[in-house]
Amino acid sequence: MARKIKLVLQEIGNFELSLVRITTESIYGKRFTEKRSLNGETLSQISVSLDDFHFLTPKSVNLIYMDDDLLYTSEVVPTDKEGNKLTIIEDMFKSEILLDKVITIDEFFTYNISKTYILESDSDFNQLIEYCNNLLSQNKLLVFTYAYRKTAYPETAILVPQGSNLFVEVGNSFQPLWCKLNVNLPISSEEEEEEEEIDFSQF
Amino acid sequence: MKMHISYKNIDTTIEIIPTSKTIKKYFRSLNGKKVSRKRILIFDSNLRDEELLKKENLNELLRDKDCDVDIEVAGKIINKSIRIIVDKDMKPVYSYREYEILIQPDGTRKEKIHSIRYPNLNEEFPVKISDKLIDPIDIVKNYIISHSFFITHTDGVTYKFLYEIAKNLSNEKKFARLISYDPISKKPSPLILREGGKPFAGIFLEGRIKGDEYCLILHLSEQELKKPVSLERMEEKNNENSK
């Protein structure tokens, strides 16, 4: 069941839209490798613990947080490397999302997209699609903060129009790397080069 | 990673660097102690559902004896593990065949003998920067860029070569389309960075310049930006019902 977000575009209005996830699988099909014994039986891949040689079948292992004294802790706080608490962002479904930020096409290409959704609704949201199409013709795209759950690591959601469809691409951006020539050549003037003589002396 | 590229019939080997690093996440307990994630064993294969269901009077056993819990095993920390192939009786199997299965969105199943995808990034046949330029807006509208890499020079000669490419692309305000080849058949095929890695059919090169500095970004796409067939069919059905 797709979750709904409430987008608010001040000049146009409010839109309650379903976020429908699009994966490579949903477009091109589910691809996987199946291992079969020589008599045709389908085999499975499992893990074996090297500590005591336990066969680890699905759901037989749990991940829990433990401190250095191997004491279990049920609640954890996200921090930076130095231990300073990070700001927690509430999930985006709790309140309305104000669409007041835009990025340029150049900035769009500094994002690596991790998730894609299509926006769906029973009611008409053509005005929003049209607004996004107009922005795209000016080389701009609307963005908002993406937090599917309460998190300290929110991502950026970018609204990408394509005809009558409106997609949401989610990802994180990076800083461009500028490269220049940086070589350590011996500094010599042309005059010095002319005067330079080759010295064959051995000692 | 090294990459063998060609541009206007000149080839060279350059370096590519991932544009983003995995964010390392740190957590502390409520009393400020450093915490890390550990794998804890709940049960091993002797107590998996299939084994429990073989027992007679399972309801009574679960009620009276907690037969689904082995206190000698439950709670053990798992440090290292390896992956093995087993049959339905959990016996290791060493001889097997691998098949690639594709279940298409319409439900049709296709299968073929599995073949390893070999990287074609730094092979004898270079990845060609084609003369075909593409508008960035067309890329935004049609492809999902999931991975990107910076292209960097390795010496003064490759600096000049790459600066020239970046300058041309920057002046044109367009991206170049790259064509990668299968190292064996020498036919165009998706770009594969690592053995068994994802195939990237969409390979685009963006170039920017700033004085004597350049920035070349390789954008990779394994997916087109389009509505899944299943959603389109659902819409068609809804439209028919409403009529």
Interface residues (C-beta under 8 A of the other chain):
Chain A: V20 I22 T24 S26 I27 Y28 G29 K30 R31 F32 T33 E34 K35 R36 S37 L38 E41 L43 S44 Q45 I46 S47 V48 S49 L50 D51 D52 H54 F55 L56 T57 K59 S60 V61 N62 L63 I64 Y65 M66 D67 D68 D69 L70 T73 E75 V76 V77 P78 T79 D80 K81 G83 I105 F108 F109 T110 Y111 N112 I113 S114 T116 I118 E120 L136 N139 L141 Y153 V160 P161 Q162 N165 F167 E169 N172 F174 P176 L177 W178 C179 K180 L181 V183
Chain B: I17 T19 S20 I23 K24 K25 Y26 F27 R28 S29 L30 G32 K33 K34 V35 S36 R37 K38 R39 I40 L41 I42 F43 D44 S45 R48 V73 K76 I77 I78 N79 K80 S81 I82 R83 I84 I85 V86 D87 K88 M90 V93 S95 Y96 R97 E98 Y99 E100 I101 L102 I103 Q104 P105 E111 H114 P136 I137 V140 K141 N142 I144 I145 S146 H147 S148 F150 T152 H153 G156 Y159 L162 E206 R208 K210 D212 E213 Y214 C215 L216 I217 H219 E222 Q223 E224 L225 K226 K227 P228 V229 S230 L231
